[in-house]
């Protein structure tokens, strides 16, 4: 029992309260589900979701895994991929290892994650990279439209 407590305490020092709060709120927004539904999917009380979203409580690894699996079953397509990325980031922010191989095959994203930066900094870099990609896609679409008008 003593060993379990010391392992829990060791892992607890590596979680990022601000990132857990931000990512929990992001998850709520992305899913569009009420907190009561998210709590049910995670197997926790609705008040626990509120504690996560305020950064007062560290989510348990088993609960995050359960929530991730439940959301994957409930959602489909692009929303599921986006939510899964948020769940991976939330799990990391809570200080747990996570298998994100199903999340991305993007080498840039894998390289950023491989840097081993704190979760908040990793998410900033990933956000910047996604923004760059979107800007390039928008520019390509704009150029395509201009070329169509010329023809």
Backbone as a ProteinNet text record, in pm:
[ID]
protein_1_A
[PRIMARY]
XXXXXXXXXXXXXXXXXXXXXXXXXXXXXXXXXXXXXXXXXXXXXXXXXXXXXXXXXXXXXXXXXXXXXXXXXXXXXXXXXXXXXXXXXXXXXXXXXXXXXXXXXXXXXXXXXXXXXXXXXXXXXXXXXXXXXXXXXXXXXXXXXXXXXXX
[TERTIARY]
82.5	0	86.6	194.9	285.2	344.6	382.5	441.9	343.6	218.2	117.3	101.2	97.2	84.2	201.9	322.2	438.9	445.2	401.4	397.3	294.4	177.8	73.6	124.2	191.7	244.6	349.5	431.9	535.2	470.9	370.4	304.4	226.7	170.6	88.4	168	298.7	377.5	402.3	369.9	397.9	275.9	168.7	52.2	41.2	-18.6	-29.4	-174.7	-201	-338.5	-402.4	-327.4	-381.3	-417.9	-332.5	-360.4	-478.3	-486.7	-600.9	-729.6	-729.1	-846.7	-885.1	-787.5	-813.8	-861.8	-795	-829.5	-963	-996.4	-1128	-1237.1	-1218.5	-1316.4	-1322.9	-1208.6	-1203.9	-1280	-1263.7	-1333.8	-1485	-1527.3	-1670.6	-1723.3	-1648.6	-1689.6	-1690.9	-1585.8	-1574.6	-1683	-1716.2	-1815.8	-1957	-1976.8	-2111.4	-2198.8	-2137	-2211.8	-2220.7	-2332.1	-2340	-2238.7	-2199	-2102.4	-2154.7	-2285.3	-2342.5	-2320.5	-2329.9	-2304.7	-2156.9	-2068.8	-1925.5	-1890.9	-1950.9	-1926.2	-1972.3	-2086.6	-2138.7	-2045.9	-1998.2	-1907.1	-1774.2	-1731.1	-1604.9	-1622.8	-1747.6	-1773	-1744.6	-1767.5	-1746.7	-1871.6	-1876.1	-1985.9	-1968.7	-2079.6	-2068.9	-1982.2	-1982.4	-1900	-1751.3	-1715.1	-1575.1	-1532.6	-1621	-1591.1	-1569.4	-1649.5	-1631.4	-1495.9	-1455.2	-1324.1	-1210.4	-1225.9	-1123.5	-1117.8	-1236.1	-1240.3	-1190	-1185.2	-1129.4	-983.4	-931.4	-793.6	-774.9	-884.9	-874.6	-839.3	-879.1	-858.5	-792.4	-702.2	-634	-719.1	-752.4	-830.2	-749.6	-817.2	-751.2	-725.5	-617.3	-580.2	-688.1	-741.4	-844.3	-969.6	-1002.8	-1121.8	-1100	-979.3	-948.9	-951.7	-897.7	-899.7	-1043	-1125.2	-1265.1	-1337.9	-1313.8	-1377.8	-1333.8	-1206.6	-1154.5	-1220.3	-1228.4	-1289.3	-1438.7	-1507.3	-1651	-1679.7	-1597.9	-1617	-1587.5	-1486.3	-1454.9	-1572.5	-1638.8	-1755.9	-1874.5	-1888.5	-2006.5	-1996.2	-1875.2	-1854.8	-1796.8	-1803.3	-1743.9	-1680.8	-1597.3	-1539.1	-1445.6	-1446.3	-1357.6	-1380	-1504.6	-1521.3	-1450.3	-1456.3	-1389.9	-1239.1	-1182.3	-1037.3	-995.8	-1071.9	-1041	-1052.5	-1158.7	-1179.3	-1070.4	-1029.9	-925.7	-793.7	-763.6	-642	-648.5	-766.5	-783.4	-769.6	-824.1	-812	-666.3	-590.7	-448.8	-377	-404	-340.6	-382.6	-510	-559.3	-492.3	-478	-413.8	-268.4	-200.6	-61.3	-53	-145	-144.6	-167.7	-242.2	-266.4	-146	-44.4	79.1	88.9	5.2	5.4	59.7	122	162.3	37.4	43.3	-72.9	-26.1	-97.6	-70.3	-150.8	-81	-151.8	-125.7	-83.7	-55.7	-178.8	-297.3	-417.2	-459.2	-400.5	-439.5	-380.5	-255	-191.8	-87.9	-81.5	26.8	112.4	84	153.2	294.1	396.6	533.9	570.3	517.6	547	494.7	373.1	313.7	390.3	428.5	506.2	640.5	703.2	832.1	817.6	709.9	686.7	666.2	585.2	560.5	688.5	774.7	898.9	998.4	975.9	1066.5	1063.3	953	942.4	921	862.5	834.6	715.7	698.7	579.7	453.4	343.4	221.4	173.4	179.6	130.6	214.1	346	433.5	416.4	398	372.6	245.9	142.5	15.4	27.8	109.1	132.1	197.4	301.7	369.3	275	196	100.8	-3.3	-49.2	-147	-88.7	34.4	101.5	114.8	152.5	169.8	36.7	-69.3	-202.1	-245.2	-215.1	-248.9	-175	-47.3	30.7	-30.4	-66.6	-127.4	-257.2	-338.7	-466.2	-443.5	-346.1	-314.7	-269.7	-187.9	-144.7	-261.9	-350.3	-468.1	-557.3	-575.8	-657.4	-594.2	-463.7	-392.4	-403.9	-387.3	-399.8	-540.5	-640.7	-779.3	-803	-748.3	-761.9	-696	-577.4	-508.2	-584.8	-641.1	-719.9	-840.1	-907.9	-1023.9	-983.7	-870.5	-822.9	-794	-731.5	-701	-828.2	-929.3	-1055.9	-1123.3	-1114	-1174.7	-1105.7	-975.7	-900.1	-936.8	-965.2	-994.3	-1132.7
-119.7	0	125.7	121.9	235.8	264.9	158.6	175	241	196	254.1	403.9	441.9	582.5	665.9	610.8	686.8	698.3	592.6	599.1	702.3	700	798.5	940.1	960.1	1092.9	1136.2	1040.9	1072.7	1119.7	1045.5	1084	1214.1	1235.6	1354.8	1483.3	1478.8	1601.6	1641.7	1554.9	1583.9	1624.4	1663.3	1703.5	1854.4	1902.1	2044.2	2088	2150	2189.8	2279.4	2376.3	2469	2398.9	2308.1	2235	2139.9	2073.6	1985	2065.5	2181.3	2267.4	2309	2360.3	2408.4	2295.5	2181.8	2070.9	2006.1	2003.1	1951.6	2041.6	2171.5	2265.2	2255.8	2234.9	2217.2	2090.5	1985.4	1859.7	1878.7	1952.4	1981	2055.2	2155.4	2232.4	2146.7	2066.8	1986.4	1879.6	1817.5	1710.8	1765.5	1883.6	1938.9	1862.4	1775.2	1694.9	1767.9	1751	1807.1	1738.2	1807.4	1750.6	1621.2	1612.3	1491	1370.9	1392.7	1284	1245.1	1345.5	1315.2	1239.3	1281.7	1213.9	1068.6	1046.5	910.8	825.3	882.3	808.9	776.6	865.3	845.5	761.5	742.5	666.4	745	876.1	961.5	1046.6	1112.2	1204	1332	1398.9	1525.2	1629.6	1628.2	1724.5	1702.4	1577.7	1549.4	1618.2	1621	1690.7	1839.5	1895.4	2036	2057.5	1962.8	1975	1966.5	1878.5	1869.8	2001	2054.2	2174.1	2298.7	2293.6	2406.8	2382.6	2261.9	2229.5	2196.2	2172.4	2140.5	1994.8	1907.7	1764.5	1705.2	1615.6	1544.1	1423.7	1414.1	1298.1	1169.9	1062	932.7	874.2	800.6	743.3	648.1	563.6	468.1	541.5	651.8	728.7	795.4	846.4	908	804.4	686.2	579.5	537.2	526.3	489.3	596.2	722.4	831.6	833.5	813.8	812.8	701.8	582.8	469.9	494.5	548.1	574.4	679.1	783.7	888.1	835.9	749.6	691.5	608.4	537	457.1	545.3	655.9	741.9	834.8	883.1	978.8	908.9	971.7	913.5	1019.6	976.6	1067.3	1169.1	1287.9	1397.2	1439	1448.9	1484.9	1387.5	1258.5	1159	1178.3	1208.2	1230.6	1353.2	1460.7	1585	1562.8	1496	1468.7	1375.5	1277.4	1185.8	1259.8	1356.1	1436.4	1512.4	1565.9	1638	1542.7	1421.1	1323.2	1283	1267.8	1235.3	1348.6	1471.4	1586.6	1595.9	1569.6	1574.7	1466.6	1348	1238.8	1273.8	1331	1372.2	1485.3	1580.5	1692.8	1643.1	1533.4	1475.4	1395.1	1381.7	1318.1	1169.8	1119.6	977.3	951.6	834.7	796.6	760.1	777	745.1	697.8	600.6	551.1	635.7	715	800.9	759.2	635.7	591.8	598.7	574.3	580	723.8	818.2	957.6	1019.1	991.8	1061.2	974.9	991.1	934	1048.2	1169.4	1289.5	1292.5	1285.4	1285.2	1413.8	1528.4	1653	1646.2	1596.3	1586.9	1486.4	1375.1	1276.4	1334.6	1412	1473.7	1575.1	1651.6	1749.2	1676.5	1572	1496.1	1428.7	1388	1319.4	1412.7	1543.5	1636.7	1622.5	1569	1547.5	1673.9	1774.4	1899.6	1881.2	1971.6	1966.2	1972.9	1912.6	1905.4	2040.6	2142.4	2273.9	2327.7	2311.3	2358.8	2274.4	2143.9	2055.9	2098.2	2127	2167.3	2300.6	2391.4	2518.8	2493.9	2411	2379.9	2309.2	2215.5	2144.9	2240.7	2330.3	2428.9	2518.4	2561.9	2644.1	2567.9	2439.9	2359.4	2340.7	2315	2300.4	2430.5	2541	2671.9	2695.7	2661.4	2675.8	2592.2	2469.5	2382	2441.7	2494.6	2552.7	2675	2757.4	2874.2	2832.8	2729.6	2679.5	2624.1	2552.6	2498	2611.5	2714.5	2829.1	2901.3	2919	2984.3	2902.9	2772.3	2685.5	2693.3	2696	2706.9	2841.4	2948.2	3080.9	3086.4	3030.7	3026.8	2941.6	2831	2746.7	2823.6	2897	2976.6	3085.2	3150.4	3254.1	3196.1	3079.8	3014.2	2971.8	2929.1	2892	3014	3128.5	3251	3295.2	3273	3309.9	3223.2	3097.5	3002.8	3016.5
0	0	0	73.1	78.6	-58.4	-131.2	-262.9	-359.2	-357.3	-446.2	-419.1	-293	-258.1	-306	-296.5	-339.3	-491.8	-563.9	-710.1	-753.8	-688.8	-721.7	-697	-585.4	-553.6	-655.1	-700.1	-798.1	-929	-977.6	-1102.4	-1086.4	-969.7	-946.5	-962.7	-939.3	-950.6	-1095.4	-1190.9	-1330.9	-1411.7	-1348.2	-1425.7	-1430.8	-1538.1	-1566.6	-1545.4	-1430.2	-1394.8	-1500.5	-1547.8	-1647.5	-1776.9	-1822.1	-1945.2	-1926.7	-1811	-1784.2	-1788.5	-1727	-1727	-1869.1	-1941.6	-2078.4	-2168.7	-2161.1	-2249.7	-2213.8	-2085.1	-2046	-2101.6	-2090.1	-2145.4	-2297.4	-2360.8	-2505.3	-2545.2	-2467	-2492.5	-2481.8	-2382.9	-2364.7	-2486.4	-2532.2	-2649.9	-2776	-2795.7	-2917.5	-2928.6	-2817.2	-2821.9	-2825.6	-2766.4	-2756.8	-2658.5	-2582	-2484.6	-2350.6	-2282.1	-2146.5	-2054.9	-1950.7	-1856.2	-1794.9	-1776.6	-1719.5	-1811.4	-1943.7	-2038.7	-2040	-2038.1	-2033.3	-1905.5	-1795.2	-1668	-1674.7	-1732.9	-1746.8	-1832.1	-1943.4	-2031.1	-1962	-1872.6	-1800.6	-1674.7	-1633.4	-1511.7	-1384.7	-1391.5	-1274.3	-1251.2	-1138.3	-1107.9	-1189.4	-1225.4	-1299.9	-1229.4	-1097.5	-1024	-1051.6	-1084.2	-1115.1	-1244.2	-1343.7	-1469.1	-1440.1	-1351.5	-1312.9	-1246.5	-1164.7	-1098.9	-1200.9	-1300	-1405.4	-1481.3	-1515.1	-1599.3	-1527.1	-1394.9	-1320.5	-1280.8	-1308.7	-1274	-1127.5	-1055.4	-913	-887.6	-980.3	-961.5	-1083.8	-1060.1	-1167.6	-1208.8	-1336.5	-1380.7	-1363.7	-1329.4	-1318.9	-1457.1	-1469.8	-1598.3	-1649.9	-1563.9	-1606.8	-1655.8	-1590.6	-1631	-1765.2	-1787.8	-1917.3	-2029.3	-2001.1	-2101.2	-2132.5	-2028.6	-2047.4	-2128.4	-2095.9	-2168.3	-2314.2	-2337.3	-2474.9	-2556.7	-2499.9	-2570.9	-2594.2	-2494.4	-2506.9	-2613.3	-2616.9	-2717.6	-2857.9	-2870.6	-3001.1	-3051.6	-2959.5	-2997.9	-3034.2	-2963.4	-2981	-3102	-3128.8	-3237.2	-3358.7	-3471.7	-3591.4	-3678.6	-3773	-3870.8	-3810.7	-3869.4	-3827.9	-3682.9	-3634.4	-3493	-3399.3	-3431.3	-3346.4	-3347.8	-3463.4	-3472.4	-3392.3	-3405.6	-3333.7	-3182.8	-3141.6	-2999.7	-2947.6	-3029.4	-2985.5	-2964.9	-3051	-3031.4	-2899.1	-2869.2	-2742.8	-2624.8	-2638.4	-2530.5	-2508.3	-2615.4	-2603	-2529.1	-2568.5	-2503.4	-2356.6	-2328	-2190.4	-2105.5	-2160.1	-2087.3	-2057	-2155	-2132.3	-2029.9	-2038.8	-1943.9	-1801.4	-1788.6	-1656.6	-1607.6	-1693.7	-1652.2	-1680.5	-1771.8	-1802.7	-1942.2	-1961.7	-2097	-2176.5	-2306.9	-2389.9	-2526.4	-2579.3	-2713.7	-2810.4	-2891.9	-2986.4	-3130.3	-3153.3	-3289.1	-3377.5	-3321.9	-3404.7	-3433.2	-3361.9	-3377.9	-3503.5	-3529.3	-3640.4	-3709.2	-3834.6	-3913	-3967.6	-3925.4	-3969.9	-3911.6	-3997.1	-3944.6	-3870.5	-3913.5	-3842	-3699	-3685.2	-3551.9	-3466.8	-3524.3	-3449.6	-3407	-3494	-3460.2	-3347.4	-3350.7	-3243	-3110.7	-3112.7	-2989.2	-2939	-3030.7	-2992.8	-2923.1	-2929.9	-2863.7	-2712	-2660.7	-2516.4	-2436.5	-2499	-2428.9	-2334.8	-2240.8	-2156.1	-2243.4	-2198	-2279	-2331.6	-2248.8	-2292.8	-2409.5	-2401.8	-2509.5	-2635.3	-2617.6	-2731.8	-2803.4	-2727.8	-2787.4	-2861.4	-2810.2	-2879.1	-3014.5	-3015.7	-3142.4	-3240	-3189.2	-3276	-3331.8	-3248.1	-3292.3	-3401.1	-3383	-3484.6	-3616.4	-3607.1	-3728.4	-3800.4	-3724.3	-3786.5	-3851.7	-3786.4	-3841.6	-3972.8	-3975.4	-4099.6	-4211.4	-4178.3	-4279.5	-4332.3	-4241.8	-4283.6	-4371.2	-4336	-4418	-4557.2	-4565.2	-4695.7	-4776.1	-4710.6	-4778.7	-4828.8	-4747.2	-4787.9	-4906.3	-4902.8	-5012.1	-5140.7	-5130.3	-5248.3	-5306.4	-5220.9	-5267.5	-5335.8	-5278.6	-5337.7	-5475.9	-5486.7	-5615.7	-5717.8	-5673.9	-5763.3	-5818	-5730.7	-5773.5	-5873.3	-5846.3	-5939.3	-6076.1	-6078.6	-6205.8	-6279.4	-6206.5	-6268.8	-6331.9	-6266.4	-6321	-6449.2	-6456.8	-6575.3	-6695.6	-6668.9	-6778.1	-6828.6
[MASK]
+++++++++++++++++++++++++++++++++++++++++++++++++++++++++++++++++++++++++++++++++++++++++++++++++++++++++++++++++++++++++++++++++++++++++++++++++++++++

